[in-house]
Amino acid sequence: MRQNLLAPARGSKKDRKRVGRGDGSGHGSYSGRGCKGQKSRAGFADKRGFEGGQLPLVKRLPGKRGFTNIFRTEYSIVNVGQLNCFVAGGEVAVENLLAAGLVESLQRPVKVLAGGDIQHPLIVKADRFSSAAKAKIEAVGGKVEEIGNVARAV
């Protein structure tokens, strides 16, 4: 194959439209812009969201309320009822929760909430506990240990 023989595919290249070059060209007189009006004038630029002077949709809708707290801590949530899969009297650490499939990864801190009921005593270690979850675990003779945000190997 030689460079001088390379050519674009048939129909892929098109001559540009040369407007304002006489009526015989088919693009004379108004140069494809029609007759009068805003779009026929030089310098017309269609603004994003412009609706011809009508109040634009973006201004008609109520503004977005509130704000997003960029410092929010996202927790992996585990409910007390899910801890029944562990052996009675056993120790439940964050790594055990990962192995049991109750949390997806160790990158987020783990918070135990009070959903469901716990049947047997356990020693539960997590980053945070709701007060109701703490009460439920201790009510069946279990222990609660808040480990805080300990840096974990991921």
Secondary structure, DSSP 8 states (H G I E B T S, - for coil): --GGG----TTS-------SS-GGGTS-TTTTS-SSSGGGSTT----TT--TTS--HHHHS----S---TT----EEEEGGGGGGS-TT-EE-HHHHHHTTSSS-SSS-EEEE--S---S--EEEESEE-HHHHHHHHHTT-EEEE--S-----
